[in-house]
Amino acid sequence: MTVTNAPTEKVLNINNVNPLIKNVEYAVRGKLAIRAEEIRTDLETGKGHYGFSKVVSCNIGNPQQLNQAPITFFRQVASLCDNPDLLKKENLPLVSQLYPSDSIARAQTLLHSIGSVGAYSHSQGVPHIRNTVAQFIQERDGHAADASHIFLTQGASSGVQTLLSMLTQNSKSGIMIPIPQYPLYSASLALYGATPVNYYLDEATGWSLDINQLTESVTSARKQGTDVRALVIINPGNPTGQCLTADNVRDIITFCHEQRLVLLADEVYQTNIYEPEARPFVSFKKALMDHPDAEVREGVELVSFHSISKGMIGECGRRGGYFECVNLDSLVLEQIYKMASVSLCPNLHGQILVDLMCNPPRLGDSSYESYSGEIKTIYESLVRRSKKLEGVFNNMEGVSCQSAQGSMYLFPQVTLSDKVTAAAEKESMAPDAFYSHAMLEATGVCVVPGSGFGQKANTWHFRSTFLPEEHLFDQFCSDLEKFHSSFLEKYRD
Ligand SMILES: Cc1ncc(COP(=O)(O)O)c(CN[C@@H]2CONC2=O)c1O
């Protein structure tokens, strides 16, 4: 006998889709971003009437969407790898007029190890590129890295999700995440059915992380029967931009040893460091290897994540990244490899960019001058824009904004009136979502409400990147100031 649903009902419908998926929320591309895309389409097709001519996507750290130029050397190598005919002997005289010698040499080296970018690679990533990453880590930290414990990934996202799923034995499995946090973590924990164990960053002290807060959080969760197994640290922070001190990093490692927690160190913004003297980036790998206690050095299980999407590179669309495992059980590493093999391999374009990120032109290479000049130009502009937007936010009535020590975002706190709260309730929105929607409709600027990252009760925030192009930045800031003033007037108690 064949069973059929009533003709009107779909076999797969919202009532029988995986309930864990329905619990997932990812505000960075949530309702506001969807509305922003609708407006963008309207503007492109001449529909609707808006007081602005374009949408400015400040909801996502996507530099090249806002016309940040790709790094020339990286694209030269990538394009040669994609079209190996250009490297044939008979073509080199012509190609050498367009491509610097070091880009040709790098493409030849990469293709020698890859074969074709159209072929599946090793599931952990091309061994040659993993050796490049190991060398990069060694040079950065002064401690060896084992290439067989490095996995190249489809952006850091897929690596993070691999580890979070590994750590989820059942719904009692608890993973400590910062509040505010980048919602890849809360979304993935919801998807796997794990328990998020929140620890709060302190806004008043520049979003600092207090070990006592970590202790309170893990103790309370364990008392409630949660099997807390790991601690997520995002350093530099997203959305908060804080960069941890060396002492803080060391103390966190000690904490993980004492509390028997796997340490997941999300370090994708490790080169987005805007106060390098006061707050230099210290990797958790370096701090672990430098830890004074051998038991800690050899015991704490650390996984560190990196990505080609951030820094001065911003090659988000190529989906490249890696994670390095330290002190993980060999049988667990086999399970991680098995899961990597299910997806066959990370894409080769992303892998090539990981190689270039970790081994860029060096002093003496023909592209070193141009490469370092491009990096410097982008870096200095990011610093200027972060400071300018921070100043604009802090000059707004009822807004306070911590500086961005790192990353690509500012996360100002905004005081909203009772009228706003009432109006937001009518729209079934959080007050900061209501404010952010009004900003989008008035200016075309799309940000992410603080409620999408988590925040202390009765505080409201929004997150904006400081990525709009510098020659448009004054207008961008002026639009925000005008919107904010008129919004406050409209909803003044
Ligand atoms: C802290 C953090 N970890 C991991 C990722 C994932 O990066 P990839 O998968 O691209 O390597 C992001 C992306 N940042 C998101 C995307 O843009 N804005 C954000 O908040 C991130 O901010």
The ligand as a MOL file (V3000), in Angstrom:
LIG
                    3D

  0  0  0     0  0            999 V3000
M  V30 BEGIN CTAB
M  V30 COUNTS 22 23 0 0 0
M  V30 BEGIN ATOM
M  V30 1 C 35.2680 35.3360 14.5500 0
M  V30 2 C 35.0050 34.7000 13.2120 0
M  V30 3 N 35.3090 33.3920 13.0420 0
M  V30 4 C 35.0930 32.7790 11.8550 0
M  V30 5 C 34.5540 33.4650 10.7960 0
M  V30 6 C 34.3010 32.7130 9.5100 0
M  V30 7 O 35.1530 33.1340 8.5170 0
M  V30 8 P 35.3640 32.2930 7.1630 0
M  V30 9 O 34.4850 31.1030 7.2240 0
M  V30 10 O 35.0040 33.2560 6.0760 0
M  V30 11 O 36.7960 31.9280 7.1730 0
M  V30 12 C 34.2140 34.8240 10.9260 0
M  V30 13 C 33.5950 35.5560 9.7650 0
M  V30 14 N 33.0890 36.8300 10.0510 0
M  V30 15 C 31.6890 37.0330 9.7250 0
M  V30 16 C 31.4920 37.1850 8.2520 0
M  V30 17 O 31.5620 38.6290 8.0620 0
M  V30 18 N 31.1950 39.2410 9.2690 0
M  V30 19 C 31.2260 38.3540 10.2790 0
M  V30 20 O 30.9450 38.5780 11.4190 0
M  V30 21 C 34.4500 35.4490 12.1650 0
M  V30 22 O 34.1410 36.7540 12.3540 0
M  V30 END ATOM
M  V30 BEGIN BOND
M  V30 1 1 1 2
M  V30 2 1 2 3
M  V30 3 2 2 21
M  V30 4 2 3 4
M  V30 5 1 4 5
M  V30 6 1 5 6
M  V30 7 2 5 12
M  V30 8 1 6 7
M  V30 9 1 7 8
M  V30 10 2 8 9
M  V30 11 1 8 10
M  V30 12 1 8 11
M  V30 13 1 12 13
M  V30 14 1 12 21
M  V30 15 1 13 14
M  V30 16 1 14 15
M  V30 17 1 15 16
M  V30 18 1 15 19
M  V30 19 1 16 17
M  V30 20 1 17 18
M  V30 21 1 18 19
M  V30 22 2 19 20
M  V30 23 1 21 22
M  V30 END BOND
M  V30 END CTAB
M  END
